């Protein structure tokens, strides 16, 4: 009986860990594509590519991403305010369809471009910071 309970717990643990890994957002792949496509962003593309925690581009490190506001830093908020999340999720889910994959990429590109034009609290545009190869977000 104890053996069956242990086996059941092991299976549940494996499933829960596996589903957590599958829950990772698809955005970093699209962000990388966006910045790798333009030579003016080469420094940032290299910085982003070397990051082990790419979420820190838009999220405050260590913040609870499930809390209200998603733990977004100022750049993340700028992207979020310009991002059509529901449309992106639908397009990304159907990414095997080339038209939907292109739509998902376009939605991310538009949100990033809009955010890049905005200024942070120091008066610099996020685009200037990104072109310099630095992480654009603070807080």
BATORNU-214030 format. One record per residue (C-alpha): z, y, x; residue in three letters; residue number from 1. Coordinates in Angstrom, 2 decimals. Each point is the difference from the previous one (the first is absolute). Example, Ala and Ser with C-alpha at 12.3 -4.5 7.8 and 13.67 -1.06 7.14 Angstrom:
<titi><up>7.80</up><north>-4.50</north><east>12.30</east><res>ala</res><n>1</n></titi>
<titi><up>-0.66</up><north>3.44</north><east>1.37</east><res>ser</res><n>2</n></titi>
// end
This chain:
<titi><up>0.00</up><north>0.00</north><east>0.00</east><res>unk</res><n>1</n></titi>
<titi><up>0.95</up><north>2.45</north><east>2.77</east><res>unk</res><n>2</n></titi>
<titi><up>-3.17</up><north>-0.97</north><east>1.82</east><res>unk</res><n>3</n></titi>
<titi><up>-2.11</up><north>0.95</north><east>-3.03</east><res>unk</res><n>4</n></titi>
<titi><up>1.77</up><north>3.35</north><east>-0.34</east><res>unk</res><n>5</n></titi>
<titi><up>-0.58</up><north>0.77</north><east>3.69</east><res>unk</res><n>6</n></titi>
<titi><up>-3.66</up><north>-0.94</north><east>-0.33</east><res>unk</res><n>7</n></titi>
<titi><up>-0.39</up><north>2.21</north><east>-3.07</east><res>unk</res><n>8</n></titi>
<titi><up>1.67</up><north>2.94</north><east>1.79</east><res>unk</res><n>9</n></titi>
<titi><up>-2.26</up><north>-0.49</north><east>3.01</east><res>unk</res><n>10</n></titi>
<titi><up>-3.07</up><north>0.06</north><east>-2.23</east><res>unk</res><n>11</n></titi>
<titi><up>1.20</up><north>3.14</north><east>-1.81</east><res>unk</res><n>12</n></titi>
<titi><up>0.70</up><north>1.72</north><east>3.32</east><res>unk</res><n>13</n></titi>
<titi><up>-3.44</up><north>-0.90</north><east>1.31</east><res>unk</res><n>14</n></titi>
<titi><up>-1.66</up><north>1.29</north><east>-3.16</east><res>unk</res><n>15</n></titi>
<titi><up>1.98</up><north>3.24</north><east>0.01</east><res>unk</res><n>16</n></titi>
<titi><up>-0.77</up><north>0.69</north><east>3.66</east><res>unk</res><n>17</n></titi>
<titi><up>-3.65</up><north>-0.81</north><east>-0.53</east><res>unk</res><n>18</n></titi>
<titi><up>-0.29</up><north>2.28</north><east>-3.00</east><res>unk</res><n>19</n></titi>
<titi><up>1.65</up><north>2.82</north><east>1.96</east><res>unk</res><n>20</n></titi>
<titi><up>-2.65</up><north>-0.31</north><east>2.69</east><res>unk</res><n>21</n></titi>
<titi><up>-2.73</up><north>0.08</north><east>-2.65</east><res>unk</res><n>22</n></titi>
<titi><up>1.51</up><north>3.14</north><east>-1.53</east><res>unk</res><n>23</n></titi>
<titi><up>-0.83</up><north>2.14</north><east>3.03</east><res>unk</res><n>24</n></titi>
<titi><up>-2.19</up><north>2.92</north><east>-1.07</east><res>unk</res><n>25</n></titi>
<titi><up>-3.70</up><north>-0.05</north><east>0.88</east><res>unk</res><n>26</n></titi>
<titi><up>-0.06</up><north>3.69</north><east>0.92</east><res>unk</res><n>27</n></titi>
<titi><up>0.37</up><north>-0.23</north><east>3.82</east><res>unk</res><n>28</n></titi>
<titi><up>-3.36</up><north>-1.78</north><east>0.24</east><res>unk</res><n>29</n></titi>
<titi><up>-1.71</up><north>2.81</north><east>-1.91</east><res>unk</res><n>30</n></titi>
<titi><up>1.83</up><north>2.70</north><east>1.97</east><res>unk</res><n>31</n></titi>
<titi><up>-1.16</up><north>-1.61</north><east>3.26</east><res>unk</res><n>32</n></titi>
<titi><up>-3.61</up><north>-0.12</north><east>-1.26</east><res>unk</res><n>33</n></titi>
<titi><up>0.15</up><north>3.64</north><east>-1.03</east><res>unk</res><n>34</n></titi>
<titi><up>1.17</up><north>1.26</north><east>3.39</east><res>unk</res><n>35</n></titi>
<titi><up>-2.08</up><north>-2.40</north><east>2.11</east><res>unk</res><n>36</n></titi>
<titi><up>-3.17</up><north>1.26</north><east>-1.71</east><res>unk</res><n>37</n></titi>
<titi><up>0.16</up><north>3.45</north><east>1.58</east><res>unk</res><n>38</n></titi>
<titi><up>0.08</up><north>0.86</north><east>3.74</east><res>unk</res><n>39</n></titi>
<titi><up>2.12</up><north>3.09</north><east>-0.70</east><res>unk</res><n>40</n></titi>
<titi><up>2.81</up><north>-2.33</north><east>-1.08</east><res>unk</res><n>41</n></titi>
<titi><up>-0.28</up><north>-2.37</north><east>2.99</east><res>unk</res><n>42</n></titi>
<titi><up>3.42</up><north>0.95</north><east>1.39</east><res>unk</res><n>43</n></titi>
<titi><up>1.72</up><north>-0.65</north><east>-3.31</east><res>unk</res><n>44</n></titi>
<titi><up>-1.96</up><north>-3.22</north><east>-0.55</east><res>unk</res><n>45</n></titi>
<titi><up>1.36</up><north>-1.24</north><east>3.33</east><res>unk</res><n>46</n></titi>
<titi><up>3.54</up><north>1.09</north><east>-0.88</east><res>unk</res><n>47</n></titi>
<titi><up>-0.21</up><north>-1.60</north><east>-3.44</east><res>unk</res><n>48</n></titi>
<titi><up>-1.49</up><north>-3.19</north><east>1.40</east><res>unk</res><n>49</n></titi>
<titi><up>2.84</up><north>-0.37</north><east>2.50</east><res>unk</res><n>50</n></titi>
<titi><up>2.72</up><north>0.46</north><east>-2.63</east><res>unk</res><n>51</n></titi>
<titi><up>1.93</up><north>-3.09</north><east>-1.00</east><res>unk</res><n>52</n></titi>
<titi><up>1.32</up><north>1.69</north><east>-3.13</east><res>unk</res><n>53</n></titi>
<titi><up>-3.02</up><north>1.79</north><east>-1.41</east><res>unk</res><n>54</n></titi>
<titi><up>1.96</up><north>0.88</north><east>-3.15</east><res>unk</res><n>55</n></titi>
<titi><up>1.77</up><north>2.69</north><east>2.06</east><res>unk</res><n>56</n></titi>
<titi><up>-3.14</up><north>2.12</north><east>-0.21</east><res>unk</res><n>57</n></titi>
<titi><up>0.86</up><north>0.85</north><east>-3.61</east><res>unk</res><n>58</n></titi>
<titi><up>3.56</up><north>-1.29</north><east>-0.43</east><res>unk</res><n>59</n></titi>
<titi><up>3.22</up><north>1.13</north><east>1.62</east><res>unk</res><n>60</n></titi>
<titi><up>1.06</up><north>-2.77</north><east>2.40</east><res>unk</res><n>61</n></titi>
<titi><up>2.80</up><north>-2.08</north><east>-1.49</east><res>unk</res><n>62</n></titi>
<titi><up>-0.32</up><north>1.58</north><east>-3.46</east><res>unk</res><n>63</n></titi>
<titi><up>0.14</up><north>-2.12</north><east>-3.13</east><res>unk</res><n>64</n></titi>
<titi><up>-3.63</up><north>-0.14</north><east>-1.11</east><res>unk</res><n>65</n></titi>
<titi><up>1.05</up><north>-1.23</north><east>-3.45</east><res>unk</res><n>66</n></titi>
<titi><up>2.24</up><north>3.00</north><east>-0.65</east><res>unk</res><n>67</n></titi>
<titi><up>-1.17</up><north>3.03</north><east>-1.96</east><res>unk</res><n>68</n></titi>
<titi><up>-2.54</up><north>1.83</north><east>2.15</east><res>unk</res><n>69</n></titi>
<titi><up>-0.81</up><north>-3.20</north><east>1.93</east><res>unk</res><n>70</n></titi>
<titi><up>1.65</up><north>1.37</north><east>3.15</east><res>unk</res><n>71</n></titi>
<titi><up>-3.09</up><north>2.10</north><east>0.68</east><res>unk</res><n>72</n></titi>
<titi><up>-0.07</up><north>2.57</north><east>2.78</east><res>unk</res><n>73</n></titi>
<titi><up>-1.83</up><north>3.32</north><east>-0.52</east><res>unk</res><n>74</n></titi>
<titi><up>-3.41</up><north>-1.45</north><east>0.92</east><res>unk</res><n>75</n></titi>
<titi><up>0.60</up><north>-3.00</north><east>-2.25</east><res>unk</res><n>76</n></titi>
<titi><up>0.81</up><north>2.34</north><east>-2.88</east><res>unk</res><n>77</n></titi>
<titi><up>-3.22</up><north>1.93</north><east>0.63</east><res>unk</res><n>78</n></titi>
<titi><up>-2.02</up><north>-3.23</north><east>-0.03</east><res>unk</res><n>79</n></titi>
<titi><up>1.87</up><north>-1.31</north><east>-3.06</east><res>unk</res><n>80</n></titi>
<titi><up>-0.66</up><north>3.19</north><east>-1.97</east><res>unk</res><n>81</n></titi>
<titi><up>-3.75</up><north>-0.42</north><east>0.59</east><res>unk</res><n>82</n></titi>
<titi><up>-0.20</up><north>-3.79</north><east>-0.37</east><res>unk</res><n>83</n></titi>
<titi><up>-1.28</up><north>-1.79</north><east>-3.11</east><res>unk</res><n>84</n></titi>
<titi><up>2.32</up><north>-2.97</north><east>0.40</east><res>unk</res><n>85</n></titi>
<titi><up>-0.93</up><north>-1.98</north><east>-3.13</east><res>unk</res><n>86</n></titi>
<titi><up>-3.72</up><north>0.37</north><east>0.66</east><res>unk</res><n>87</n></titi>
<titi><up>0.52</up><north>-1.09</north><east>3.60</east><res>unk</res><n>88</n></titi>
<titi><up>2.01</up><north>-3.08</north><east>-0.94</east><res>unk</res><n>89</n></titi>
<titi><up>-2.68</up><north>-1.09</north><east>-2.47</east><res>unk</res><n>90</n></titi>
<titi><up>-2.80</up><north>0.55</north><east>2.53</east><res>unk</res><n>91</n></titi>
<titi><up>1.89</up><north>-1.68</north><east>2.85</east><res>unk</res><n>92</n></titi>
<titi><up>0.82</up><north>-3.00</north><east>-2.19</east><res>unk</res><n>93</n></titi>
<titi><up>-3.75</up><north>-0.50</north><east>-0.54</east><res>unk</res><n>94</n></titi>
<titi><up>-0.89</up><north>0.72</north><east>3.65</east><res>unk</res><n>95</n></titi>
<titi><up>-2.24</up><north>-3.09</north><east>0.17</east><res>unk</res><n>96</n></titi>
<titi><up>-2.42</up><north>2.11</north><east>-2.03</east><res>unk</res><n>97</n></titi>
<titi><up>-1.68</up><north>2.40</north><east>2.49</east><res>unk</res><n>98</n></titi>
<titi><up>-0.07</up><north>2.81</north><east>-2.54</east><res>unk</res><n>99</n></titi>
<titi><up>3.74</up><north>-0.29</north><east>-0.67</east><res>unk</res><n>100</n></titi>
<titi><up>0.78</up><north>-0.23</north><east>3.73</east><res>unk</res><n>101</n></titi>
<titi><up>-1.97</up><north>3.21</north><east>0.55</east><res>unk</res><n>102</n></titi>
<titi><up>1.86</up><north>1.65</north><east>-2.89</east><res>unk</res><n>103</n></titi>
<titi><up>3.39</up><north>-0.96</north><east>1.46</east><res>unk</res><n>104</n></titi>
<titi><up>-1.00</up><north>1.41</north><east>3.40</east><res>unk</res><n>105</n></titi>
<titi><up>-1.31</up><north>3.20</north><east>-1.60</east><res>unk</res><n>106</n></titi>
<titi><up>3.25</up><north>0.53</north><east>-1.92</east><res>unk</res><n>107</n></titi>
<titi><up>2.03</up><north>-0.29</north><east>3.22</east><res>unk</res><n>108</n></titi>
<titi><up>-2.45</up><north>2.22</north><east>1.90</east><res>unk</res><n>109</n></titi>
<titi><up>0.23</up><north>2.70</north><east>-2.68</east><res>unk</res><n>110</n></titi>
<titi><up>3.81</up><north>-0.05</north><east>-0.05</east><res>unk</res><n>111</n></titi>
<titi><up>0.25</up><north>0.16</north><east>3.79</east><res>unk</res><n>112</n></titi>
<titi><up>-2.59</up><north>2.80</north><east>0.24</east><res>unk</res><n>113</n></titi>
<titi><up>1.82</up><north>2.05</north><east>-2.65</east><res>unk</res><n>114</n></titi>
<titi><up>3.33</up><north>-0.50</north><east>1.77</east><res>unk</res><n>115</n></titi>
<titi><up>-1.49</up><north>0.92</north><east>3.39</east><res>unk</res><n>116</n></titi>
<titi><up>-0.93</up><north>3.43</north><east>-1.37</east><res>unk</res><n>117</n></titi>
<titi><up>3.59</up><north>0.75</north><east>-1.03</east><res>unk</res><n>118</n></titi>
<titi><up>2.58</up><north>1.69</north><east>2.22</east><res>unk</res><n>119</n></titi>
<titi><up>3.39</up><north>-1.35</north><east>0.93</east><res>unk</res><n>120</n></titi>
<titi><up>3.20</up><north>2.07</north><east>0.07</east><res>unk</res><n>121</n></titi>
<titi><up>-0.86</up><north>1.21</north><east>3.53</east><res>unk</res><n>122</n></titi>
<titi><up>-3.30</up><north>1.47</north><east>-1.23</east><res>unk</res><n>123</n></titi>
<titi><up>-2.28</up><north>-2.53</north><east>1.71</east><res>unk</res><n>124</n></titi>
<titi><up>-2.46</up><north>-2.02</north><east>-1.99</east><res>unk</res><n>125</n></titi>
<titi><up>0.54</up><north>-3.73</north><east>-0.03</east><res>unk</res><n>126</n></titi>
<titi><up>-3.60</up><north>-0.28</north><east>1.22</east><res>unk</res><n>127</n></titi>
<titi><up>0.83</up><north>2.02</north><east>3.14</east><res>unk</res><n>128</n></titi>
<titi><up>2.91</up><north>-2.29</north><east>0.77</east><res>unk</res><n>129</n></titi>
<titi><up>-2.10</up><north>-3.11</north><east>-0.57</east><res>unk</res><n>130</n></titi>
<titi><up>-2.84</up><north>1.27</north><east>2.20</east><res>unk</res><n>131</n></titi>
<titi><up>2.59</up><north>0.59</north><east>2.74</east><res>unk</res><n>132</n></titi>
<titi><up>0.92</up><north>-3.69</north><east>-0.26</east><res>unk</res><n>133</n></titi>
<titi><up>3.51</up><north>0.53</north><east>-1.34</east><res>unk</res><n>134</n></titi>
<titi><up>1.61</up><north>-1.43</north><east>-3.10</east><res>unk</res><n>135</n></titi>
<titi><up>-0.38</up><north>2.72</north><east>-2.61</east><res>unk</res><n>136</n></titi>
<titi><up>3.13</up><north>-0.65</north><east>-2.06</east><res>unk</res><n>137</n></titi>
<titi><up>3.51</up><north>1.30</north><east>0.44</east><res>unk</res><n>138</n></titi>
<titi><up>3.37</up><north>-0.68</north><east>-1.67</east><res>unk</res><n>139</n></titi>
// end
